[in-house]
């Protein structure tokens, strides 16, 4: 198996009271490339950091775009399902969810909250 180095880029932005009044703002963006299942992404602030076993709940929408590889997604309202390159899915506020790459499969994705 060809190993691909893990790459990760993300930025989280401060949200002002003025932005909250509009109720439409970008809280963070990023891109992740991971060679295979492994340790969770580190350095993300709470509540964005999570591990597969416990998943997470966000208080905002999230948009995930898988650009390479294959993984799985599960939420409180959907059963576990395969997500492939080209898949876009929405994380709903207040809904428990989790996602990860399949075993021994490289994947990459973009996200925005």
N, C-alpha and C positions, 0 to 999 in steps of 0.2 A: 504494500500500500504506500503510495506517495504521501508523505507528510506535508501538510501545508501549515505554515506558522499561523498561530492565532493572531488576528488583528482586531483591534477594537478602537473605535473612535466614538466619543459621545460628548455632548454638551448639555448641561441643564441651565436654564435661564431663571433669573429672579422674576417673580410675577408681582407687579405693582397692584395696589388697590384699584387704581384706575382701570387696569386690564381686567381685573376680576369683575368689575361692574359690567363690562361688555360680555363677560362669560365666554370669551373666545380668545385664546392665546396659545402660543406654543411653549410648552413647559420644558421640552427637551427633544433632541434629535440624535441619531447615531447610526453607525454601521458596524456590524460584527461579522467576522469570518472565523469559523471554528472548524478545526480539522475533524473532530469527532466529539462525542459526549465526553465530558470531563468535568473539571471543577467549574462551579458557577462563575459568572462574570463578577469581578471584584471592582470596588471603587465607585459603584453606583450608590447614591444616597437612598436612605429609606424614604419612601416605601418601594422604590424601583428595584432594589436588590431582592432576589429571591432564589430559592432552591426548588428543584422539581418536586421533591417530596411534599412540600407544604404549599407550593404555588403562591399566589398573591392576589390582592384586591386593590385596584387603583381607584382614585376618586375622580378620574378624568378619562376621556377617550384615548385610545391608542390605535395607531395604524401600523401594521407590520407588512412588509413586502419581502417575500422570499425570492432571492435572485439566483440562487444556486443550491443544488442538493435537495435533500428531503428530510422531513422531520415529522413531529407529531404535535398536535394542539388539542387541548381539552379545556372545557370550562364548565361552570355550574349548570349551564343551559344546553351544552352540546356534549355528546359523547366523544371519546378520544378518536381523532381522525388524522389521516395522513395529509401533510401539506408539502407540496412540491414547488420547484422553481416556477415562478409566475403567479403563485398564490398570493393574494392580498387578503388579510383578515383584520377585523376591527375588534379591539378590546373595549368592552362597554364599562362605564363607570359603575362601581359597586358590585361587579360580577367577578367571582373567583375564577382564575384561569392559570394555565401553565403551558409552556411550549419548549421544545428542545430538538436537537438534531437526532436522526436515527443513528443506531450503532454503526461505527466505522464509516460514516458518510460525511464528507465535507459539506458544509452549508454556509451560506452568507445571507444576510438580510439587512434591510434598512428599517428604521422605526422612527416614529414621531409621536409625541404625547402632547 
